[in-house]
Amino acid sequence: MRACAIVPTYDNPRTVRGVVENIRARDLEVLVVDDGSGPDGRTACEQIAAHGLATVVHLKQNSGKGAACKAGFAKARQLGYTHALQIDADGQHDVDQIPTFLDAARKNPEALILAYPVYDETAPRARKFARWLTDFWVAIEVGSRKKIRDAMIGFRVYPLAALERLPEIGNRMEFDIEVAVLLVRSGVDTINLPIKVRYLNKEEGGISHFRPLRDNLRFAWMHSKLCTIGCMRWTKRKLWPFGRRTQTT
């Protein structure tokens, strides 16, 4: 197994470098994908590259988290990596858990290693409800509440080969949810591990790009699509044998 970290970032000038340095301190190479950040965010990424802390890929315009992750996966495969640890650039995730997740990937190289959040008092109540609602639909889409304990968190280890077999996935906030569901449906096993999550305030550089109306509409469309496809697959499996003729000799 040859692993790297992929850090998608859009306007996280105050936190992205700290995240990269913390990853590097745990002996892991880093790919930063700058998703069309503004001047401050772009400068922060350029400085990371200039100091040799990470390989930086710049997208010409803001295309969404999913697009940034997919660009990172493509670059990782090009550089010969087999696995990628995805981690957000906002400093919310406990980087001390990186070795635990990589160790799980080494022992289970074909599995998707997913984090599920352990919140502290900084977690907004609305976020917790949104995650509960998403997890409810995801459990229906994959047929179990145990396969994916949290579909929204941006901390996970992907086997890159499994990603190449998937159909087209959304480019924005829905990416984390959709890719996890599609990997499970494709037969990829999952391992769920806890991770501490702390929401940074504005003074600490915390920033959210979540747009409630736009992104919730995207989620609704994605869940509708996944549920519809899932129902069609189930119906085909159940009814297909009745449409076949049994030949006897």
N, C-alpha and C positions, 0 to 999 in steps of 0.2 A: 504494500500500500504506500502510495506517495500522496500526501495530503497538503493542501494549502488552505488559507482562509480567504474568503471573498467578502469584502466590505462595500456594499452599495451605499453611496452617500449623495444626498442632495441638500446643499446649504447647511452643513454641520461644521462650520469653521472652528468652533470652540471645543468640539469633542472628538472629531475624527482622528486627529493625531494621537491623542491619548489612547484611543481604542487600538490603533495600529501598534503603538509602542508596547502596550500590554500584551498584545498577541505575540509580537516578536520576542518578548521576554520569556515566552513559553515555547521557544524554539520552533515556530511555525512561520513559513513564508506567507506573505500577504499580497493579495491583488485588491487594489482599491478601484472601484468603478465610479467615476464622477459623472453623475447623471445630469449634466448640463447645469451645474451650479452657477450661482452668480459670482461676482468678482471675489468676494471674501472666501467663499467655499472653494472656488477654483484655485485661488492662491494657496490655500491650506493644502490642497492635494498636490499642487506643483512643488511645494516645499517638502512634502513627504517623499516625493520622487527624487528631488534634488539631494536629499540627505540619505538616499539609498535604503529607506525604510520599507518600501513597497514598490511593486510594479503598478503603475497607474494607467488606467484606460479612461479616456475622456470621451463622453458622448456629446455630440454637437449641440443637442437640445434636450431639455427635460422630457424623457420618454416614459418614466414610471419605474417603480421599484422592480417590477417583473422584467422589464427590458434591461435594466442594469444588471440584475442577477444573471439573465441569460447571456449577456455580453461577457460577464465574468466567467461563466461556465465554459463558454467557447474559448476564451483565452487560456483558462486552466487546462483544457484538453490539448490545446496547441502547445503548451509548455510541458506536457507529459504527465500531468497530475491525474490520479485515479479517483481521488475523493476531494470534496470541498466542504469546509466548515463555513457556513453562512452566518454572519453576525452583523447586527445593525451598527450604524456609526454614531448612535446617539448616547452611548455609554450606559445603557440601562442594564445590560446583562453582566452577570458575574463571570468574568474571564477566568477566574480560578478553576472553573469547571471544564475548561478546554481539554486538559489531559484526560479527564474522565470520559468525555465524549469521544475523543480520538481512540482511546483504549477500547471502547465499545465497538467502534468501527473496525479496528484491527481484528477483533475477535469475531466480528460478524460483517465481513467486507461487502456483502451484497445487500445489507439492510439499510434502511433509512433510520438515522438516529435523531429522534425528535425531542426537543425540550418541552417541558410544561412549566408554567410560571409559578413561583412561590412568591407572592406579593408581600410587601411591607405596607406601612401606613401611607406611603406616597401614592398608591394606586388609586386613580379616580374611580368612583363607584360606577359611572356610566361605562367605563371601559370593561369592567368586570361583567356587567350585564351583556354588553355586546359580544363578549367572548363566549358567555354561556349560550347565547342564542345561536352563534355560529357553530359551536360544538354540538348543539342539538341537531342541526341540519347535517353536519358532517357525519355524525353517528348513523343517520339514516342513509347517507350516500355510500358509506363503506360497510354498513350492516353490523356495526359494533361500536360501543363506546370505548373499548379498550385499545383498538388499533391506533387511534389518534387522540391523545388526551387533550391536546391543544393544537389547533390548526393555524393560528394566526401568528405565533411567536416567530421572530426572525433569527432563531438560533437553532441550527440543525446541521447534521453532516450528511451530505448526499453522496451516493455512489454514482459517479458521473456517467458510467456506461448505461445505467438504468434511465437516465434523463434523455438519452438520445432516442429511446424507443417511444417517447410520448408524443401525442399530437400537439398542435399549437396551443399555447397557454397564454392567458391574459398578461398584459404588460404592466398593469398597475397594482394597486393594493390587493387585488384579489389573487395575485400570484401565489403567495405563501399557502393559501387555503387550497387552491385548485391543484397545484403541483403535488401536494401531499395526498389528496384524494386520488388523483390519477395514478400516482406511484403505487398506492395500495391496491387499486383496481387492476393494475398490471401484474400483480403478484408479488410485489416487493414486501418483504417483512419489515416490521417496525419495532424499534425499541424506544420507549419513552423514559426520559430521565428528568429529574427536577432541576430547576435552576432559579436562583434568586433574581428578582427583577426590582429595580428601583427607578422610579420616575424622577428625572432631574427637573428642577425648577428653572425659570428663565435666567436667574442669576448664575446658574451653573452651566448654562448653555443648552438647556433642554428645549427642544422644539418639536412640534408635531405637524406633519404634512397631511394628516387625515382630514378630509373634508366630508362632514357627516352626510349631507344630501347626496353629493356626487358618488362618494364611495359606497354608501349603503345601497344606492341604486345598482351599482356595479355588483355588489355582493348578491343582491336579490336576483339579478339576471343570471349570475354564475350558478347560484344554487338551483334556480329553475332549470337551467341547462343540464346540470349534473344529475338532478333528480329525474328529469325526463329521459336522459340517456340510460340511467340506471334502471328505470322501469322498462324501457325497451329491451335492454339486455336480459333482465329477469324474465320477461314475457317470452323472449326467444328461447331461452334455456328451458322453460317449462313447457312450451307448446311445440317446440321443434320436433321432439320424438314422435308426436302424433301425426306430423306431416310426412314422416318417412315410412316407406314400405319395407317390411322385413322380407328378405329373400330367403327361401328355404331350398335345400338341395335334397 
